[in-house]
Structure formats: structure tokens, C-alpha cells
Amino acid sequence: MEHTIAPAGAERTAPARVPYRPLFFAALLLLAALAGLCGWLAAQRQTLLSRAGELDRQAGRLEERLEEQEALAARREEALAQAEDQLAQARAELDAAQDTIALLEEYSLAAPDGAVPEYTALCPDLYAPAWEGEAVTGGKVCCLTFDDGPSANTGRVLDILDRYGVKATFFVVGKTGEADQARMREIVNRGHAIGIHSWSHDYQKIYASVDAFLEEFDQLYRWIYEVTGVYPSVYRFPGGSINGYDRGVYQEIVAEMARRGFSYYDWNASAQDATVRPRPARDIAADCLKGVGKDLVVVLAHDSAARGTTVDALPAVIEGYQAAGYTFSPLHPGVEQVTFGYPKPR
């Protein structure tokens, strides 16, 4: 191996210094800065996520409060509408009461000083029997009624009613023949209601005064009991509660009969069979069925010897109401009264 010997006096040269250490430290610092930045960004991200979650929760709570406020507003609007309806109803009732007061002032025969009318002492035993049955409420109910009987047609009417399982009401007049008495008993025995129409059916006599009405009523009331063993509790005014003969007395009659516990019934469907000549059965049935659509229908028909076509129409009437979803009931104090509206005073 050869060794090179530097010449005497020659200077030695130091090796070159490489600058890697400052770069290394700079890199470390940069990495540390990046790591810090990443950590800060991560922290900021987490903060933003938390803030976003809180904002979402606040938004949800605000939406819930808004829904509650909207529901509360809807309830208030509904309550306001109900209050307005109740106010309108109260005003209507007040108007009706004022109309009734005006009618009483116009028609009443009572003493101005409020003295009890003397007719209240008439017929001391004329009081309706206590009603202990159930009320007829809800649904579609048809009440078939027959005025002016009994007659030769009563048996046919009863047979048709039996065939359909229907109970009806017969408002009878004062007939004393043996056959008519048997028919009255048959009405009751077959489970139908018997009511008072009038003894004489003479409008001028009946409506001459409250006293006259009570005397007629009492006479028939006692006769029905004598023949059938039943005291009636319902009645029908001859000609209806408002007619051309009772203008001056009908209010007092209604009040006095109500005080004695009796209920009267007009009608809201009619056979229109009180005619000189008998109407065709199809026309009678069509008129009777005009009550379809009302919750409670009281049908007026007549049970007199000349009303054969009314009897002929009866099956179509019953089947028509049955097809429309109606049940049938006789009239009694548990049935809501159907009455004519009073005319407004002039």
C-alpha cells in the first residue's frame, strides 16, 4: 500500500460542514405546527359540530313551540266559533221567547193581574197518568197516527200493522156504539196507543172557550177509560193546534193541558186524505213518505169509514219508511213533541 506524504509545510484543509441539522429542526417545527394546526382544526370542527347540534336542538324546540302555538291558536279559534254559535243560539232563543211573550199578550185571556183562571178548578180528576216508560231518542223514528176513529176500517188497519210488527197511535172521537167500543178495546189489546181527539169534533163547540175544551176532553177521557181500562196521556187538537177556530184560546189550552200532564202532537207528514172524495192510494203513500229525511216523523192519516184508500196505501207507507231505515213507535210522553210553529204577531 502506498502512502502519500504531504509536502512539508503544506496546510491541512477541514472537511466541508453539511447543513442538515437546521433543516431537521425546521422540519420538526413545521410538523409540530401542522400537528397543532390539525389539532386546532379538529377542536374547531368538534366545536362547530356541537354548535350545529345545539342549533338543531334549538330549532326543534322552536318548531315544537310553534306547533304548540298553532294548536293553541286553533283551539282558541274553535272556542271562539263555539262561543259565537252559542251566542247566536241564545239570541235566537231570546227572539223566540220575545215572540211568545208578544203572542201571549195578544192571545191570552188570562187576567192582567195574574189571577189564577177559574177553569183550573174544572174537572178535578182530569190529570194524565204518570209516565214511567223510556224516552224515544236518536235514530230515525216514524210515528203513524190515525184520527177520527174508530171505524169500519179500524180492523183492516190493525191487521196491516200486525203484519209488519208496527205499533201506532189512534186519536179517537166520542163513539158509543158496541162495535166501536169493541174496536177501541182491540186497539189497546194489540198494543197500540189510544189518544184523545175530541168528543164531538165540532170545532165551534170545542174552541168556544178553555172551559168548553176541558169539558169535551174530560168526557172522552173518562169514556176511554170506561171502555178500555186505559187513561190516555196524549191528545191531538181537532184541526191541529193552530187552526181557524182556536186563535183566542189555544195558548191557554196548551198551558192548562201541560199543567195537567198531557202532551199534544201535531204532525210533519200527512196523508192529505181529509178530502171530499177519496184520493188514490199511490198519492196518499207518496204524501206520507214526504217525511223521509227527518229524524222524527209524525204521520197524520185518518181512520174513518170513507178512508178505504188510506188503508190501501198503508203497506207502501210502512215499507217505504222501513227501506229508509226507520223504526216505528206509538206516541207517548217519552216521544219528543212535534208541534206547529206559532205565527209571529202582527
C-alpha positions in Angstrom: 0.0 0.0 0.0 1.3 3.4 -0.9 1.1 6.3 1.5 1.1 9.8 0.2 3.0 12.1 2.2 2.1 15.7 2.0 4.8 18.0 1.3 6.3 19.7 4.2 4.8 23.0 5.0 1.5 22.3 3.3 -1.7 23.2 5.3 -4.4 20.7 6.1 -7.9 21.5 4.7 -11.0 20.9 7.2 -13.8 18.8 5.7 -17.0 20.7 4.4 -19.9 21.0 7.0 -23.3 19.7 5.7 -26.3 22.0 7.0 -28.8 19.1 7.7 -29.3 19.8 11.4 -31.1 23.2 10.9 -33.3 21.7 8.2 -34.2 18.8 10.5 -35.2 21.1 13.3 -37.1 23.3 10.9 -39.0 20.2 9.6 -39.7 19.2 13.2 -41.0 22.7 13.9 -43.1 22.6 10.8 -44.5 19.2 11.7 -45.3 20.4 15.2 -47.0 23.5 13.8 -49.0 21.3 11.4 -49.9 19.0 14.2 -51.0 21.9 16.3 -53.0 23.3 13.4 -54.6 19.9 12.8 -55.5 19.7 16.5 -56.9 23.1 16.5 -58.9 22.4 13.3 -60.2 19.2 14.9 -61.1 21.1 18.0 -62.8 23.8 15.9 -64.6 21.1 14.0 -65.9 19.5 17.1 -67.0 22.9 18.4 -68.8 23.6 15.2 -70.4 20.2 15.3 -71.5 20.7 18.9 -72.8 24.2 18.0 -74.6 22.8 15.0 -76.2 20.1 17.2 -77.3 22.7 19.7 -78.7 24.8 16.9 -80.6 21.8 15.6 -82.0 21.2 19.1 -83.0 24.8 19.4 -84.6 24.7 16.0 -86.5 21.6 17.1 -87.6 23.2 20.3 -88.7 26.3 18.3 -90.7 24.1 15.9 -92.4 22.4 18.8 -93.2 25.7 20.4 -94.5 26.9 17.0 -96.7 23.8 16.7 -98.0 24.3 20.2 -98.8 28.0 19.5 -100.5 27.0 16.3 -102.5 24.3 18.1 -103.4 26.8 20.8 -104.5 29.3 18.2 -106.7 26.6 16.5 -108.3 25.8 19.9 -108.9 29.4 20.5 -110.5 29.8 17.1 -112.6 26.8 17.7 -113.6 28.0 21.1 -114.4 31.4 19.6 -116.6 29.8 16.9 -118.4 27.8 19.5 -119.0 30.9 21.6 -120.3 32.7 18.6 -122.6 29.7 17.8 -123.8 29.7 21.4 -124.4 33.5 21.3 -126.4 33.1 18.1 -128.4 30.3 19.6 -129.1 32.4 22.7 -130.2 35.3 20.6 -132.5 33.1 18.6 -134.0 31.7 21.8 -134.4 35.2 23.2 -136.1 36.3 20.0 -138.4 33.2 20.2 -139.2 34.0 23.8 -140.0 37.6 23.0 -142.2 36.4 20.1 -144.0 34.0 22.5 -144.4 36.8 25.1 -145.9 39.0 22.4 -148.3 36.2 21.3 -149.3 35.6 24.9 -150.1 39.3 25.3 -152.1 39.3 22.1 -154.0 36.0 22.5 -154.1 35.3 26.2 -157.4 35.6 28.1 -155.8 35.4 31.5 -156.4 38.2 33.9 -153.9 41.0 33.7 -153.3 40.9 37.4 -152.1 37.3 37.2 -155.2 35.8 39.0 -155.5 32.0 38.5 -158.2 31.3 35.9 -161.3 29.6 37.2 -161.0 26.8 34.7 -158.1 25.3 36.6 -160.7 24.1 39.1 -162.8 22.4 36.5 -162.6 18.6 36.1 -160.6 18.0 39.2 -159.8 14.4 38.3 -158.5 15.3 34.8 -154.8 14.6 35.1 -152.6 12.5 32.9 -151.2 9.2 34.4 -147.6 9.3 35.4 -145.3 8.2 32.6 -142.8 5.5 33.6 -141.5 4.3 30.2 -138.3 5.1 28.4 -137.8 8.1 26.2 -137.5 7.7 22.4 -134.2 9.4 21.4 -131.9 9.3 18.5 -132.1 7.5 15.2 -134.9 7.6 12.6 -138.3 7.1 14.1 -141.7 7.2 12.4 -145.0 7.5 14.4 -148.1 6.6 12.4 -151.2 8.3 13.7 -154.9 7.8 12.8 -157.5 10.4 13.6 -161.3 10.3 13.8 -161.8 6.6 14.6 -162.7 4.0 15.4 -164.5 3.0 12.2 -165.2 0.1 10.0 -161.7 0.4 8.6 -160.0 0.1 12.1 -159.8 -3.8 11.8 -158.0 -3.6 8.5 -155.6 -1.0 9.8 -154.8 -3.2 12.8 -154.3 -6.3 10.7 -151.8 -4.5 8.4 -149.9 -3.1 11.4 -149.7 -6.5 13.0 -148.4 -8.0 9.7 -145.5 -5.6 9.8 -145.0 -5.6 13.6 -145.7 -1.9 13.8 -147.3 0.0 16.7 -149.3 3.2 16.0 -151.5 5.8 17.7 -155.2 6.2 17.3 -156.7 9.6 18.3 -160.4 8.7 18.8 -163.6 10.6 19.0 -166.7 10.0 21.1 -168.4 7.0 19.6 -170.6 4.8 21.9 -171.8 2.0 19.6 -171.0 -1.6 20.6 -168.9 -2.2 17.5 -166.9 1.0 18.1 -166.3 0.1 21.7 -165.0 -3.3 20.6 -162.7 -1.6 18.2 -161.3 0.7 20.9 -160.6 -2.3 23.1 -158.9 -4.1 20.2 -156.6 -1.0 19.6 -155.4 -1.3 23.2 -155.3 -5.1 23.3 -153.0 -5.2 20.3 -150.5 -2.8 22.0 -151.3 0.4 20.3 -151.6 3.9 21.9 -155.0 5.4 22.2 -155.3 9.2 22.5 -157.9 11.9 22.8 -159.1 13.8 19.7 -162.4 15.3 20.9 -165.8 14.0 21.9 -167.9 15.9 19.3 -165.3 17.0 16.7 -167.4 20.2 16.5 -164.8 23.0 16.2 -167.1 25.8 17.2 -168.2 24.0 20.3 -164.7 22.7 21.2 -162.9 26.0 20.9 -165.7 28.2 22.3 -163.6 28.6 25.5 -161.0 26.8 27.6 -163.8 25.6 29.7 -165.6 24.0 26.7 -162.4 22.3 25.6 -161.8 20.9 29.1 -165.3 19.6 29.3 -165.1 17.8 25.9 -161.7 16.4 26.8 -162.8 15.2 30.2 -165.9 13.5 28.8 -163.8 11.5 26.3 -161.0 10.9 28.8 -163.4 9.1 31.2 -165.2 7.3 28.3 -161.9 5.8 27.0 -161.1 4.5 30.5 -164.6 3.1 30.9 -164.3 1.2 27.6 -160.7 0.1 27.6 -159.4 0.5 31.2 -156.7 2.8 30.0 -156.3 6.5 30.8 -154.7 8.3 27.8 -151.9 10.7 28.2 -151.6 12.2 24.7 -154.0 14.2 22.6 -154.4 15.9 19.2 -156.2 19.2 18.6 -159.0 18.7 16.0 -157.7 20.6 13.0 -154.2 20.8 14.6 -153.0 23.0 17.4 -153.3 26.1 15.2 -156.4 26.5 13.2 -159.0 29.0 12.3 -161.2 28.4 15.4 -158.9 28.4 18.4 -156.9 31.7 17.9 -158.1 33.2 21.1 -157.7 30.1 23.3 -155.1 27.7 22.1 -152.2 29.2 24.1 -154.2 28.8 27.3 -155.4 25.3 26.3 -151.8 24.2 25.7 -150.7 25.7 29.0 -153.5 24.2 31.0 -153.2 20.7 29.5 -149.5 20.8 30.1 -150.1 21.7 33.7 -152.4 18.6 33.9 -149.6 16.5 32.4 -150.9 15.8 28.9 -148.8 16.0 25.7 -150.2 17.0 22.4 -148.9 16.2 18.9 -149.3 17.8 15.6 -147.7 16.3 12.5 -144.9 16.9 10.0 -146.1 14.5 7.3 -149.7 13.9 6.1 -151.7 11.6 4.0 -153.7 14.6 2.8 -156.7 12.3 3.0 -159.3 14.7 4.6 -160.9 15.2 1.3 -164.5 15.0 0.0 -163.6 12.2 -2.4 -161.1 9.5 -1.6 -157.6 10.1 -3.1 -155.7 7.3 -4.9 -153.7 5.1 -2.6 -150.5 5.8 -4.5 -150.9 9.6 -4.0 -151.6 9.1 -0.3 -148.5 6.9 0.1 -146.3 9.5 -1.7 -147.5 12.3 0.6 -147.0 10.2 3.7 -143.4 9.4 2.6 -142.5 13.1 2.3 -141.4 12.8 5.9 -138.4 10.7 4.9 -135.2 12.6 5.9 -136.5 13.9 9.2 -135.2 12.3 12.4 -138.7 12.1 13.9 -141.7 11.8 11.6 -145.3 12.0 12.9 -147.6 11.0 10.0 -151.2 12.1 10.0 -153.8 9.8 8.5 -157.5 9.2 9.1 -159.4 6.2 10.4 -162.9 6.8 9.2 -165.3 4.7 7.1 -164.7 6.8 3.9 -160.9 6.4 4.0 -160.5 2.9 2.4 -157.8 4.1 0.1 -155.8 5.3 3.1 -155.8 1.7 4.4 -154.8 0.5 0.9 -151.8 2.9 1.0 -150.6 1.8 4.4 -148.3 -1.2 3.3 -146.5 1.1 0.9 -146.0 3.7 3.6 -144.6 1.2 6.1 -142.3 -0.4 3.6 -141.1 3.0 2.4 -140.1 4.1 5.9 -138.6 0.7 6.6 -136.5 0.9 3.4 -135.3 4.4 4.5 -134.0 2.9 7.8 -136.8 4.0 10.2 -138.2 2.2 13.2 -141.8 2.8 14.4 -143.1 3.9 17.7 -146.5 4.8 19.2 -146.8 8.3 20.7 -146.4 8.7 24.4 -144.9 11.4 26.7 -141.4 9.9 26.1 -141.6 10.9 22.4 -140.5 14.5 21.6 -143.4 16.6 20.7 -143.9 17.6 17.1 -146.0 20.8 17.0 -146.8 23.6 14.6 -144.8 26.8 14.8 -146.7 29.8 16.1 -147.2 32.7 13.7 -145.4 36.0 14.6 -147.6 38.7 16.0 -148.8 41.4 13.6 
